[in-house]
Amino acid sequence: MLPFQTRVSDLLAQSKAGTLSAKSEAELERYLTIEHLVRMAKAHVFEQLRQNP
């Protein structure tokens, strides 16, 4: 696992356990937002490739 993947896993575990600090919650939200943006970009690229092979 990459260091950021380990960190996100730790943050998710803390969130699930209800022990996430406000600072860590903000950090987790940033990671989740970035993940969402990357997924959206990938979906857009795949759609473009499908339309223009």
mmCIF file as gemmi writes it, N, C-alpha and C atoms, coordinates in Angstrom:
data_model
loop_
_atom_site.group_PDB
_atom_site.id
_atom_site.type_symbol
_atom_site.label_atom_id
_atom_site.label_alt_id
_atom_site.label_comp_id
_atom_site.label_asym_id
_atom_site.label_entity_id
_atom_site.label_seq_id
_atom_site.pdbx_PDB_ins_code
_atom_site.Cartn_x
_atom_site.Cartn_y
_atom_site.Cartn_z
_atom_site.occupancy
_atom_site.B_iso_or_equiv
_atom_site.pdbx_formal_charge
_atom_site.auth_seq_id
_atom_site.auth_asym_id
_atom_site.pdbx_PDB_model_num
ATOM 1 N N . MET Axp A 1 ? 0.833 -1.191 0 1 0 ? 1 A 1
ATOM 2 C CA . MET Axp A 1 ? 0 0 0 1 0 ? 1 A 1
ATOM 3 C C . MET Axp A 1 ? 0.873 1.249 0 1 0 ? 1 A 1
ATOM 4 N N . LEU Axp A 2 ? 0.409 2.252 -0.704 1 0 ? 2 A 1
ATOM 5 C CA . LEU Axp A 2 ? 1.096 3.534 -0.69 1 0 ? 2 A 1
ATOM 6 C C . LEU Axp A 2 ? 0.784 4.263 0.609 1 0 ? 2 A 1
ATOM 7 N N . PRO Axp A 3 ? 1.659 5.167 1.031 1 0 ? 3 A 1
ATOM 8 C CA . PRO Axp A 3 ? 1.439 5.867 2.309 1 0 ? 3 A 1
ATOM 9 C C . PRO Axp A 3 ? 0.074 6.563 2.401 1 0 ? 3 A 1
ATOM 10 N N . PHE Axp A 4 ? -0.364 7.214 1.321 1 0 ? 4 A 1
ATOM 11 C CA . PHE Axp A 4 ? -1.652 7.901 1.41 1 0 ? 4 A 1
ATOM 12 C C . PHE Axp A 4 ? -2.805 6.903 1.513 1 0 ? 4 A 1
ATOM 13 N N . GLN Axp A 5 ? -2.651 5.717 0.892 1 0 ? 5 A 1
ATOM 14 C CA . GLN Axp A 5 ? -3.686 4.697 1.003 1 0 ? 5 A 1
ATOM 15 C C . GLN Axp A 5 ? -3.79 4.197 2.44 1 0 ? 5 A 1
ATOM 16 N N . THR Axp A 6 ? -2.645 4.037 3.077 1 0 ? 6 A 1
ATOM 17 C CA . THR Axp A 6 ? -2.625 3.626 4.478 1 0 ? 6 A 1
ATOM 18 C C . THR Axp A 6 ? -3.288 4.686 5.343 1 0 ? 6 A 1
ATOM 19 N N . ARG Axp A 7 ? -2.977 5.958 5.056 1 0 ? 7 A 1
ATOM 20 C CA . ARG Axp A 7 ? -3.553 7.055 5.833 1 0 ? 7 A 1
ATOM 21 C C . ARG Axp A 7 ? -5.069 7.106 5.659 1 0 ? 7 A 1
ATOM 22 N N . VAL Axp A 8 ? -5.537 6.959 4.427 1 0 ? 8 A 1
ATOM 23 C CA . VAL Axp A 8 ? -6.98 6.986 4.185 1 0 ? 8 A 1
ATOM 24 C C . VAL Axp A 8 ? -7.655 5.811 4.891 1 0 ? 8 A 1
ATOM 25 N N . SER Axp A 9 ? -7.041 4.651 4.846 1 0 ? 9 A 1
ATOM 26 C CA . SER Axp A 9 ? -7.599 3.485 5.542 1 0 ? 9 A 1
ATOM 27 C C . SER Axp A 9 ? -7.699 3.737 7.037 1 0 ? 9 A 1
ATOM 28 N N . ASP Axp A 10 ? -6.66 4.349 7.598 1 0 ? 10 A 1
ATOM 29 C CA . ASP Axp A 10 ? -6.675 4.683 9.024 1 0 ? 10 A 1
ATOM 30 C C . ASP Axp A 10 ? -7.794 5.681 9.34 1 0 ? 10 A 1
ATOM 31 N N . LEU Axp A 11 ? -7.922 6.699 8.49 1 0 ? 11 A 1
ATOM 32 C CA . LEU Axp A 11 ? -8.966 7.701 8.705 1 0 ? 11 A 1
ATOM 33 C C . LEU Axp A 11 ? -10.36 7.077 8.599 1 0 ? 11 A 1
ATOM 34 N N . LEU Axp A 12 ? -10.552 6.185 7.628 1 0 ? 12 A 1
ATOM 35 C CA . LEU Axp A 12 ? -11.842 5.516 7.484 1 0 ? 12 A 1
ATOM 36 C C . LEU Axp A 12 ? -12.154 4.641 8.698 1 0 ? 12 A 1
ATOM 37 N N . ALA Axp A 13 ? -11.15 3.956 9.205 1 0 ? 13 A 1
ATOM 38 C CA . ALA Axp A 13 ? -11.343 3.113 10.4 1 0 ? 13 A 1
ATOM 39 C C . ALA Axp A 13 ? -11.714 3.968 11.604 1 0 ? 13 A 1
ATOM 40 N N . GLN Axp A 14 ? -11.025 5.101 11.762 1 0 ? 14 A 1
ATOM 41 C CA . GLN Axp A 14 ? -11.344 6.009 12.872 1 0 ? 14 A 1
ATOM 42 C C . GLN Axp A 14 ? -12.76 6.568 12.73 1 0 ? 14 A 1
ATOM 43 N N . SER Axp A 15 ? -13.134 6.889 11.508 1 0 ? 15 A 1
ATOM 44 C CA . SER Axp A 15 ? -14.473 7.412 11.257 1 0 ? 15 A 1
ATOM 45 C C . SER Axp A 15 ? -15.53 6.375 11.625 1 0 ? 15 A 1
ATOM 46 N N . LYS Axp A 16 ? -15.292 5.153 11.198 1 0 ? 16 A 1
ATOM 47 C CA . LYS Axp A 16 ? -16.239 4.065 11.488 1 0 ? 16 A 1
ATOM 48 C C . LYS Axp A 16 ? -16.349 3.826 12.995 1 0 ? 16 A 1
ATOM 49 N N . ALA Axp A 17 ? -15.216 3.973 13.691 1 0 ? 17 A 1
ATOM 50 C CA . ALA Axp A 17 ? -15.204 3.758 15.14 1 0 ? 17 A 1
ATOM 51 C C . ALA Axp A 17 ? -15.739 4.969 15.912 1 0 ? 17 A 1
ATOM 52 N N . GLY Axp A 18 ? -15.921 6.087 15.205 1 0 ? 18 A 1
ATOM 53 C CA . GLY Axp A 18 ? -16.42 7.284 15.874 1 0 ? 18 A 1
ATOM 54 C C . GLY Axp A 18 ? -15.358 8.036 16.646 1 0 ? 18 A 1
ATOM 55 N N . THR Axp A 19 ? -14.081 7.83 16.287 1 0 ? 19 A 1
ATOM 56 C CA . THR Axp A 19 ? -12.984 8.464 17.03 1 0 ? 19 A 1
ATOM 57 C C . THR Axp A 19 ? -12.213 9.469 16.187 1 0 ? 19 A 1
ATOM 58 N N . LEU Axp A 20 ? -12.819 9.949 15.128 1 0 ? 20 A 1
ATOM 59 C CA . LEU Axp A 20 ? -12.151 10.861 14.206 1 0 ? 20 A 1
ATOM 60 C C . LEU Axp A 20 ? -12.216 12.286 14.748 1 0 ? 20 A 1
ATOM 61 N N . SER Axp A 21 ? -11.075 12.944 14.816 1 0 ? 21 A 1
ATOM 62 C CA . SER Axp A 21 ? -11.041 14.341 15.252 1 0 ? 21 A 1
ATOM 63 C C . SER Axp A 21 ? -11.564 15.231 14.133 1 0 ? 21 A 1
ATOM 64 N N . ALA Axp A 22 ? -11.862 16.466 14.461 1 0 ? 22 A 1
ATOM 65 C CA . ALA Axp A 22 ? -12.355 17.408 13.452 1 0 ? 22 A 1
ATOM 66 C C . ALA Axp A 22 ? -11.303 17.633 12.369 1 0 ? 22 A 1
ATOM 67 N N . LYS Axp A 23 ? -10.055 17.739 12.764 1 0 ? 23 A 1
ATOM 68 C CA . LYS Axp A 23 ? -8.972 17.946 11.799 1 0 ? 23 A 1
ATOM 69 C C . LYS Axp A 23 ? -8.843 16.736 10.87 1 0 ? 23 A 1
ATOM 70 N N . SER Axp A 24 ? -8.908 15.54 11.437 1 0 ? 24 A 1
ATOM 71 C CA . SER Axp A 24 ? -8.812 14.326 10.629 1 0 ? 24 A 1
ATOM 72 C C . SER Axp A 24 ? -10.036 14.154 9.74 1 0 ? 24 A 1
ATOM 73 N N . GLU Axp A 25 ? -11.189 14.586 10.228 1 0 ? 25 A 1
ATOM 74 C CA . GLU Axp A 25 ? -12.4 14.507 9.409 1 0 ? 25 A 1
ATOM 75 C C . GLU Axp A 25 ? -12.265 15.406 8.181 1 0 ? 25 A 1
ATOM 76 N N . ALA Axp A 26 ? -11.711 16.585 8.362 1 0 ? 26 A 1
ATOM 77 C CA . ALA Axp A 26 ? -11.488 17.491 7.234 1 0 ? 26 A 1
ATOM 78 C C . ALA Axp A 26 ? -10.493 16.88 6.252 1 0 ? 26 A 1
ATOM 79 N N . GLU Axp A 27 ? -9.458 16.237 6.778 1 0 ? 27 A 1
ATOM 80 C CA . GLU Axp A 27 ? -8.466 15.576 5.92 1 0 ? 27 A 1
ATOM 81 C C . GLU Axp A 27 ? -9.137 14.463 5.106 1 0 ? 27 A 1
ATOM 82 N N . LEU Axp A 28 ? -9.95 13.653 5.757 1 0 ? 28 A 1
ATOM 83 C CA . LEU Axp A 28 ? -10.652 12.57 5.073 1 0 ? 28 A 1
ATOM 84 C C . LEU Axp A 28 ? -11.576 13.129 3.996 1 0 ? 28 A 1
ATOM 85 N N . GLU Axp A 29 ? -12.283 14.193 4.303 1 0 ? 29 A 1
ATOM 86 C CA . GLU Axp A 29 ? -13.169 14.811 3.311 1 0 ? 29 A 1
ATOM 87 C C . GLU Axp A 29 ? -12.393 15.278 2.083 1 0 ? 29 A 1
ATOM 88 N N . ARG Axp A 30 ? -11.196 15.814 2.295 1 0 ? 30 A 1
ATOM 89 C CA . ARG Axp A 30 ? -10.37 16.238 1.162 1 0 ? 30 A 1
ATOM 90 C C . ARG Axp A 30 ? -9.994 15.043 0.295 1 0 ? 30 A 1
ATOM 91 N N . TYR Axp A 31 ? -9.571 13.954 0.924 1 0 ? 31 A 1
ATOM 92 C CA . TYR Axp A 31 ? -9.234 12.748 0.162 1 0 ? 31 A 1
ATOM 93 C C . TYR Axp A 31 ? -10.445 12.233 -0.613 1 0 ? 31 A 1
ATOM 94 N N . LEU Axp A 32 ? -11.604 12.217 0.021 1 0 ? 32 A 1
ATOM 95 C CA . LEU Axp A 32 ? -12.8 11.71 -0.641 1 0 ? 32 A 1
ATOM 96 C C . LEU Axp A 32 ? -13.229 12.614 -1.794 1 0 ? 32 A 1
ATOM 97 N N . THR Axp A 33 ? -13.056 13.91 -1.629 1 0 ? 33 A 1
ATOM 98 C CA . THR Axp A 33 ? -13.372 14.843 -2.712 1 0 ? 33 A 1
ATOM 99 C C . THR Axp A 33 ? -12.445 14.62 -3.895 1 0 ? 33 A 1
ATOM 100 N N . ILE Axp A 34 ? -11.158 14.45 -3.614 1 0 ? 34 A 1
ATOM 101 C CA . ILE Axp A 34 ? -10.189 14.187 -4.682 1 0 ? 34 A 1
ATOM 102 C C . ILE Axp A 34 ? -10.531 12.88 -5.394 1 0 ? 34 A 1
ATOM 103 N N . GLU Axp A 35 ? -10.868 11.863 -4.625 1 0 ? 35 A 1
ATOM 104 C CA . GLU Axp A 35 ? -11.235 10.579 -5.229 1 0 ? 35 A 1
ATOM 105 C C . GLU Axp A 35 ? -12.438 10.75 -6.149 1 0 ? 35 A 1
ATOM 106 N N . HIS Axp A 36 ? -13.423 11.498 -5.704 1 0 ? 36 A 1
ATOM 107 C CA . HIS Axp A 36 ? -14.621 11.737 -6.517 1 0 ? 36 A 1
ATOM 108 C C . HIS Axp A 36 ? -14.258 12.457 -7.818 1 0 ? 36 A 1
ATOM 109 N N . LEU Axp A 37 ? -13.421 13.48 -7.723 1 0 ? 37 A 1
ATOM 110 C CA . LEU Axp A 37 ? -13.021 14.227 -8.915 1 0 ? 37 A 1
ATOM 111 C C . LEU Axp A 37 ? -12.263 13.341 -9.905 1 0 ? 37 A 1
ATOM 112 N N . VAL Axp A 38 ? -11.405 12.48 -9.406 1 0 ? 38 A 1
ATOM 113 C CA . VAL Axp A 38 ? -10.658 11.571 -10.283 1 0 ? 38 A 1
ATOM 114 C C . VAL Axp A 38 ? -11.617 10.603 -10.968 1 0 ? 38 A 1
ATOM 115 N N . ARG Axp A 39 ? -12.576 10.08 -10.228 1 0 ? 39 A 1
ATOM 116 C CA . ARG Axp A 39 ? -13.559 9.164 -10.835 1 0 ? 39 A 1
ATOM 117 C C . ARG Axp A 39 ? -14.377 9.868 -11.911 1 0 ? 39 A 1
ATOM 118 N N . MET Axp A 40 ? -14.764 11.109 -11.648 1 0 ? 40 A 1
ATOM 119 C CA . MET Axp A 40 ? -15.525 11.87 -12.633 1 0 ? 40 A 1
ATOM 120 C C . MET Axp A 40 ? -14.688 12.109 -13.891 1 0 ? 40 A 1
ATOM 121 N N . ALA Axp A 41 ? -13.412 12.448 -13.697 1 0 ? 41 A 1
ATOM 122 C CA . ALA Axp A 41 ? -12.53 12.681 -14.847 1 0 ? 41 A 1
ATOM 123 C C . ALA Axp A 41 ? -12.358 11.405 -15.661 1 0 ? 41 A 1
ATOM 124 N N . LYS Axp A 42 ? -12.175 10.289 -14.982 1 0 ? 42 A 1
ATOM 125 C CA . LYS Axp A 42 ? -12.037 9.009 -15.69 1 0 ? 42 A 1
ATOM 126 C C . LYS Axp A 42 ? -13.301 8.679 -16.476 1 0 ? 42 A 1
ATOM 127 N N . ALA Axp A 43 ? -14.453 8.888 -15.867 1 0 ? 43 A 1
ATOM 128 C CA . ALA Axp A 43 ? -15.715 8.608 -16.555 1 0 ? 43 A 1
ATOM 129 C C . ALA Axp A 43 ? -15.843 9.485 -17.796 1 0 ? 43 A 1
ATOM 130 N N . HIS Axp A 44 ? -15.449 10.721 -17.673 1 0 ? 44 A 1
ATOM 131 C CA . HIS Axp A 44 ? -15.511 11.638 -18.814 1 0 ? 44 A 1
ATOM 132 C C . HIS Axp A 44 ? -14.588 11.161 -19.942 1 0 ? 44 A 1
ATOM 133 N N . VAL Axp A 45 ? -13.38 10.776 -19.593 1 0 ? 45 A 1
ATOM 134 C CA . VAL Axp A 45 ? -12.427 10.297 -20.596 1 0 ? 45 A 1
ATOM 135 C C . VAL Axp A 45 ? -12.946 9.031 -21.264 1 0 ? 45 A 1
ATOM 136 N N . PHE Axp A 46 ? -13.46 8.091 -20.488 1 0 ? 46 A 1
ATOM 137 C CA . PHE Axp A 46 ? -13.974 6.856 -21.071 1 0 ? 46 A 1
ATOM 138 C C . PHE Axp A 46 ? -15.135 7.148 -22.014 1 0 ? 46 A 1
ATOM 139 N N . GLU Axp A 47 ? -15.988 8.1 -21.655 1 0 ? 47 A 1
ATOM 140 C CA . GLU Axp A 47 ? -17.113 8.47 -22.517 1 0 ? 47 A 1
ATOM 141 C C . GLU Axp A 47 ? -16.597 9.1 -23.812 1 0 ? 47 A 1
ATOM 142 N N . GLN Axp A 48 ? -15.585 9.952 -23.702 1 0 ? 48 A 1
ATOM 143 C CA . GLN Axp A 48 ? -14.994 10.555 -24.898 1 0 ? 48 A 1
ATOM 144 C C . GLN Axp A 48 ? -14.371 9.499 -25.806 1 0 ? 48 A 1
ATOM 145 N N . LEU Axp A 49 ? -13.688 8.541 -25.233 1 0 ? 49 A 1
ATOM 146 C CA . LEU Axp A 49 ? -13.076 7.476 -26.018 1 0 ? 49 A 1
ATOM 147 C C . LEU Axp A 49 ? -14.135 6.587 -26.674 1 0 ? 49 A 1
ATOM 148 N N . ARG Axp A 50 ? -15.221 6.367 -25.973 1 0 ? 50 A 1
ATOM 149 C CA . ARG Axp A 50 ? -16.293 5.556 -26.534 1 0 ? 50 A 1
ATOM 150 C C . ARG Axp A 50 ? -16.926 6.252 -27.738 1 0 ? 50 A 1
ATOM 151 N N . GLN Axp A 51 ? -17.082 7.556 -27.656 1 0 ? 51 A 1
ATOM 152 C CA . GLN Axp A 51 ? -17.71 8.318 -28.742 1 0 ? 51 A 1
ATOM 153 C C . GLN Axp A 51 ? -16.762 8.554 -29.904 1 0 ? 51 A 1
ATOM 154 N N . ASN Axp A 52 ? -15.457 8.639 -29.606 1 0 ? 52 A 1
ATOM 155 C CA . ASN Axp A 52 ? -14.447 8.936 -30.642 1 0 ? 52 A 1
ATOM 156 C C . ASN Axp A 52 ? -13.304 7.938 -30.547 1 0 ? 52 A 1
ATOM 157 N N . PRO Axp A 53 ? -13.545 6.709 -30.989 1 0 ? 53 A 1
ATOM 158 C CA . PRO Axp A 53 ? -12.49 5.667 -30.836 1 0 ? 53 A 1
ATOM 159 C C . PRO Axp A 53 ? -11.234 5.938 -31.628 1 0 ? 53 A 1
